[in-house]
């Protein structure tokens, strides 16, 4: 009666398992073979191919290596499409290391300002605890990407190439976390003498953070001499440019006009309303991270129209669910887990969010779509995990997976129906800092 597991309870569990031949067969299989190899649905595999009616990419994928920079890679991969066309290049990459450097220093400042703002709260306050847990994260959101490009510009990869720590951020991040949490303590203590004293302490901490970033990532260039040879072997010279001048010249998309559309089916999240998440951001003074909640059909239609118009689409999803790297495939029924375990998995998308079973974990690009009689059937995805996974780094996402595990796209404001454009002007609902809609930045 007190809830403990007694001997009789354990005997019932043993007998229940032993009495069913299907359970014993599953045990024999899974103890010798990887679960995904046992559970994978041959029906899904046999009925999924990688052909699509619209496909944009004819370039190689990038590789974020052992880092959480997917949102930066996806954003830069989107922007490089127009840059390659403008410069007549077959292959080109913006420096992901450059963008990460500025995100790290801006986010340190954002974090410490959050510490100052909450300095009057108890250290066990849930928001304070969230800030301390989220120090020095790699992740981010579309609006945060735009903020970095607008403030700091871009450079070609050659002018700030990858380093050991940009490709494997774990050790650097552990140092940054230690310094920022140590700094949080000193800032909170200085706050007792006033905000000015706290900000003086913050300035000292930021000098150290900048130094650490330069040691690990290199020093970002203030200007560089840009010249290149295009795919037709024609030489071009632009002369000396600052990173912001380079971005203005070679970013051909109006990134400030893009908005984040999300599919959040929780009862607490009404369709047609905007949302923001507390303490989700990087550049102080930049527009806040704002989402507009829409029906899934609206999100799919806008994404498909953009691709049909020649433009890839940045999106956020829960990447690890129902995915096969070997087959380069996502499908909502890719693994037949109910048959392996003899039980149903009943949580829908809304309940998975509520009960912490799903959240946004990865950002990528849609670079193709398959449409039949006006209905989307599958999607082509450019990942940033290198060419060894998937089909040379690209994946096919069946429409069923989009329904269940895609949460967000970045879309042009003009692509929205008039009523949704009007909704963008409303004051957003503020979600707590730990809400799953902020998970991509963590």
C-alpha positions in Angstrom: 0.0 0.0 0.0 3.0 2.3 0.5 4.0 2.0 -3.1 7.1 -0.1 -2.7 7.9 -3.0 -5.0 7.5 -6.2 -3.1 8.6 -9.7 -3.9 5.2 -10.7 -5.2 5.1 -7.6 -7.5 8.5 -8.5 -8.9 7.4 -12.2 -9.4 4.4 -11.0 -11.4 6.6 -8.9 -13.6 8.9 -11.8 -14.3 6.1 -14.2 -15.1 4.4 -11.7 -17.4 7.6 -11.4 -19.5 8.4 -15.1 -19.5 4.9 -16.1 -20.6 5.0 -14.3 -23.9 7.1 -15.8 -26.7 7.1 -12.4 -28.6 8.9 -10.7 -25.7 11.5 -13.5 -25.6 12.0 -13.2 -29.3 12.5 -9.4 -29.0 15.0 -10.0 -26.2 17.0 -12.4 -28.4 17.1 -9.9 -31.2 17.8 -6.7 -29.2 20.5 -8.2 -27.0 22.5 -9.1 -30.1 21.6 -6.3 -32.5 21.1 -2.6 -32.3 17.5 -1.6 -31.6 17.2 0.6 -34.7 18.3 -2.3 -36.9 15.6 -4.6 -35.3 12.8 -2.0 -35.3 13.3 -0.3 -38.7 10.2 -0.6 -40.9 11.1 -2.3 -44.2 7.7 -1.0 -45.6 8.7 2.6 -45.0 12.2 2.0 -46.4 10.9 0.2 -49.5 8.4 3.0 -50.2 10.7 5.9 -49.7 13.1 7.2 -52.4 15.1 10.4 -52.7 13.5 11.9 -55.9 11.6 15.1 -55.6 9.7 17.4 -58.0 11.6 20.5 -56.9 15.3 20.4 -55.9 17.5 23.4 -55.5 20.9 22.3 -54.2 23.9 21.5 -56.4 26.5 22.2 -53.8 28.3 20.2 -51.0 27.2 20.2 -47.4 29.1 21.8 -44.6 30.1 20.3 -41.3 29.6 21.7 -37.8 31.7 18.9 -36.4 31.4 18.5 -32.6 29.5 21.8 -31.9 26.0 23.0 -31.4 26.2 25.7 -34.2 23.5 24.2 -36.4 21.4 27.4 -36.3 24.5 29.4 -37.5 25.4 26.8 -40.2 21.8 26.7 -41.4 21.6 30.5 -41.6 24.9 30.8 -43.4 24.1 28.0 -45.7 20.9 29.9 -46.7 22.8 33.1 -47.3 25.7 31.4 -49.3 23.2 30.4 -52.0 22.8 34.0 -53.2 26.5 34.8 -52.5 27.6 31.9 -54.8 25.4 33.2 -57.6 26.5 36.8 -57.2 30.2 35.8 -57.2 29.9 33.1 -59.9 31.2 30.4 -57.5 30.4 26.7 -57.4 31.4 26.4 -53.8 31.6 29.0 -51.0 31.3 29.2 -47.3 31.0 32.1 -44.9 33.1 31.8 -41.8 31.1 30.0 -39.2 33.9 30.6 -36.7 33.6 34.4 -37.1 29.8 34.3 -36.5 30.3 32.1 -33.4 32.9 34.3 -31.9 30.6 37.3 -32.0 27.7 35.2 -30.7 29.8 34.1 -27.8 30.9 37.5 -26.7 27.4 39.0 -27.2 25.8 36.2 -25.4 28.2 36.6 -22.4 27.1 40.2 -22.2 23.4 39.2 -22.5 23.9 36.6 -19.8 25.6 39.1 -17.4 22.9 41.7 -18.0 20.3 39.0 -17.1 22.3 38.3 -13.9 22.1 42.1 -13.1 18.4 42.2 -13.8 17.7 39.3 -11.5 20.3 40.1 -8.8 17.6 41.0 -6.3 16.1 37.5 -6.5 17.1 34.5 -4.4 19.8 32.3 -6.0 17.3 29.4 -6.0 14.8 31.4 -8.0 13.8 29.3 -11.1 14.7 32.0 -13.6 18.1 32.6 -11.9 18.7 28.9 -12.0 17.8 28.7 -15.7 20.3 31.5 -16.5 23.1 29.8 -14.6 22.3 26.5 -16.3 22.3 28.0 -19.8 25.6 29.9 -19.6 27.9 29.6 -22.7 25.5 27.5 -24.9 26.2 26.9 -28.6 22.6 26.9 -29.8 20.5 29.8 -31.1 17.5 31.0 -33.0 16.8 32.7 -36.4 16.4 36.1 -34.8 19.7 35.7 -33.0 21.4 34.8 -36.3 20.0 38.0 -37.9 21.2 40.0 -35.0 24.8 38.8 -35.4 24.9 39.4 -39.2 23.4 42.9 -38.8 25.8 44.0 -36.1 29.0 42.2 -37.0 28.7 41.3 -40.6 30.3 38.3 -42.3 33.6 37.2 -43.7 34.6 34.4 -46.1 35.8 31.3 -44.4 39.4 31.8 -45.5 39.7 34.9 -43.3 38.6 33.2 -40.1 38.9 29.5 -40.6 37.9 26.7 -38.2 40.0 26.0 -35.2 40.2 23.0 -32.9 37.8 24.7 -30.4 35.3 26.0 -33.0 34.9 22.4 -34.3 34.9 20.8 -30.9 33.4 23.4 -28.5 33.1 21.3 -25.3 36.3 22.2 -23.5 36.1 25.9 -24.4 32.5 26.1 -23.3 33.4 24.5 -20.0 36.0 27.3 -19.4 33.4 29.9 -20.4 30.8 28.5 -18.2 33.2 28.5 -15.2 34.1 32.1 -15.8 30.6 33.3 -16.4 29.2 31.6 -13.3 32.1 32.9 -11.3 31.3 36.3 -12.9 27.6 35.9 -11.9 28.7 35.6 -8.3 30.8 38.7 -8.4 28.2 40.7 -10.3 25.5 39.8 -7.9 27.7 40.8 -5.0 28.6 44.1 -6.7 24.9 44.8 -7.3 24.6 45.5 -3.6 26.6 48.7 -4.3 24.3 49.6 -7.2 23.9 48.9 -10.9 26.9 51.0 -11.9 29.1 48.8 -9.7 27.6 45.7 -11.2 28.3 46.9 -14.7 31.9 47.8 -13.9 32.3 44.2 -12.7 30.7 43.0 -15.9 33.2 45.0 -18.0 36.1 43.2 -16.3 34.5 39.8 -16.9 33.9 40.6 -20.6 37.6 41.5 -21.0 38.5 38.0 -19.8 35.8 36.3 -22.0 37.0 38.2 -25.1 40.6 37.0 -24.3 39.5 33.4 -23.9 37.6 33.5 -27.2 40.6 35.0 -29.1 42.9 32.3 -27.6 40.5 29.5 -28.7 39.0 30.9 -31.9 41.4 33.5 -33.2 40.9 37.3 -33.5 38.1 38.3 -35.8 39.4 40.4 -38.8 38.4 44.1 -38.8 38.9 44.3 -42.6 40.2 42.0 -45.3 41.3 42.2 -49.0 38.7 40.2 -51.0 39.5 38.7 -54.4 38.5 35.5 -56.0 38.4 33.4 -59.2 34.9 32.3 -60.3 33.8 29.0 -61.8 34.6 30.3 -65.3 38.1 31.1 -64.2 37.5 34.8 -64.3 39.4 36.8 -61.7 37.7 39.5 -59.5 38.9 41.9 -57.0 36.8 43.9 -54.5 39.5 45.5 -52.5 39.5 46.0 -48.8 36.2 45.5 -47.0 34.9 45.4 -43.5 32.8 42.4 -42.5 29.7 44.6 -42.5 30.5 46.0 -45.9 31.0 42.4 -47.2 27.6 41.3 -45.7 25.8 44.3 -47.3 27.3 43.5 -50.7 26.9 39.7 -50.7 23.7 39.0 -48.7 20.9 39.2 -51.2 18.1 38.2 -48.9 16.1 40.8 -46.8 16.8 38.9 -43.6 15.2 41.6 -41.5 11.9 40.9 -43.2 11.8 37.2 -42.2 9.6 36.0 -39.3 9.6 32.8 -37.3 6.5 30.7 -37.8 6.0 27.9 -35.3 3.7 25.0 -34.9 3.0 24.8 -31.2 -0.2 22.7 -30.7 -0.3 23.0 -26.9 -3.7 24.2 -25.6 -1.9 27.1 -23.9 -0.6 28.4 -27.3 -3.4 29.9 -29.4 -3.0 29.9 -33.2 -2.5 33.3 -34.7 -0.7 34.8 -31.7 2.9 35.8 -31.2 5.1 34.6 -28.5 8.5 35.4 -27.0 10.6 33.6 -24.4 12.2 35.3 -21.4 16.0 35.7 -21.6 16.2 34.2 -25.1 18.6 36.2 -27.2 22.2 37.2 -27.7 22.6 40.9 -28.9 21.2 43.4 -26.4 19.1 46.0 -28.3 18.3 43.7 -31.2 14.7 42.8 -31.9 13.5 40.0 -29.6 13.1 36.4 -30.6 9.4 36.3 -31.6 7.3 33.4 -32.9 4.0 33.4 -34.7 2.0 30.3 -34.0 0.3 28.9 -37.2 -1.5 25.8 -38.4 0.8 23.1 -39.9 -0.8 23.4 -43.3 0.1 27.1 -43.4 3.7 26.4 -42.5 4.0 23.7 -45.1 2.4 25.8 -47.8 4.7 28.8 -47.2 7.8 26.5 -47.1 6.8 24.8 -50.3 6.1 28.1 -52.1 9.5 29.5 -51.1 11.3 26.4 -52.4 9.3 26.4 -55.6 10.4 30.1 -56.0 14.0 29.1 -55.8 14.7 29.8 -52.1 15.8 27.3 -49.4 14.0 27.5 -46.1 15.6 27.6 -42.6 13.8 25.3 -40.1 14.0 23.9 -36.6 13.0 20.4 -35.5 13.5 17.5 -33.1 16.2 15.9 -35.2 16.9 12.6 -33.4 13.4 11.1 -33.5 12.6 8.5 -36.2 15.8 9.2 -38.2 18.2 7.0 -40.1 21.6 8.3 -41.0 22.3 5.1 -43.0 19.2 5.6 -45.3 19.2 9.4 -45.1 15.6 9.3 -44.1 13.1 10.7 -41.6 9.6 9.2 -41.3 7.1 9.3 -38.4 6.8 5.5 -38.5 10.4 4.6 -39.4 10.9 2.4 -36.3 8.2 0.0 -35.3 8.8 0.2 -31.6 5.2 -1.0 -30.6 5.9 -4.3 -32.2 9.3 -4.7 -30.5 8.0 -3.8 -27.0 4.4 -4.9 -27.2 3.1 -1.6 -26.1 1.7 1.6 -27.6 3.4 5.0 -27.7 0.4 7.3 -27.4 1.7 10.9 -26.7 0.7 13.3 -29.5 2.8 16.3 -30.5 1.2 18.7 -27.9 1.6 16.2 -25.0 5.2 15.4 -26.0 5.9 19.1 -25.6 4.1 19.3 -22.3 5.7 16.1 -20.9 9.3 17.0 -22.0 9.4 14.2 -24.6 10.1 16.6 -27.6 11.6 20.0 -28.2 13.6 21.8 -30.9 17.1 20.3 -31.0 18.5 21.1 -34.5 18.2 23.6 -37.4 18.8 22.8 -41.0 17.7 23.9 -44.5 14.9 22.6 -46.8 16.4 22.6 -50.3 13.7 20.6 -52.1 10.1 19.5 -52.0 8.0 16.8 -53.7 4.4 18.0 -54.5 1.7 15.9 -56.1 -1.7 17.5 -57.0 -0.9 20.4 -54.8 -0.1 18.3 -51.7 3.4 18.0 -50.2 4.7 14.5 -49.9 8.4 14.8 -48.9 11.2 17.3 -48.4 14.9 17.4 -49.1 17.1 18.6 -46.3 20.6 20.0 -46.3 22.2 19.1 -43.0 25.4 20.3 -41.5 26.9 17.0 -40.3 29.3 16.5 -43.2 29.0 14.2 -46.2 29.5 10.9 -44.4 25.9 10.8 -43.0 22.8 10.6 -45.0 23.1 10.7 -48.8 26.3 12.8 -49.2 25.0 14.8 -46.2 21.5 15.4 -47.6 18.3 13.7 -46.2 14.7 13.0 -47.3 12.0 13.9 -44.9 8.6 12.2 -45.5 5.6 14.5 -44.9 4.5 12.5 -41.8 7.8 13.4 -40.0 7.2 17.1 -40.8 3.9 16.9 -39.0 5.3 15.4 -35.9 8.8 16.8 -35.4 9.1 20.1 -37.3 8.4 23.1 -35.1 9.6 26.2 -36.9 10.5 27.9 -40.2 11.8 31.3 -41.1 9.7 32.9 -43.8 9.3 36.2 -45.6 6.7 38.4 -44.0 5.1 39.0 -47.4 4.4 35.2 -47.7 1.9 35.3 -44.8 -1.8 35.7 -45.3 -3.0 39.2 -44.4 -4.6 38.1 -41.1 -1.3 36.6 -39.9 0.7 39.6 -41.0 -1.6 41.7 -38.9 -1.1 39.4 -35.9 2.6 40.2 -36.0 1.9 43.7 -34.7 0.3 42.4 -31.5 2.1 42.3 -28.2 3.6 38.8 -27.8 2.7 36.4 -25.0 5.8 36.0 -22.8 6.8 32.4 -22.1 9.0 31.5 -19.2 12.8 31.1 -19.8 12.6 27.3 -19.6 9.8 26.9 -22.0 10.5 24.2 -24.8 10.0 26.9 -27.5 13.4 28.2 -26.4 15.2 24.9 -26.5 17.0 25.4 -29.8 19.2 28.0 -28.1 20.1 25.6 -25.4 
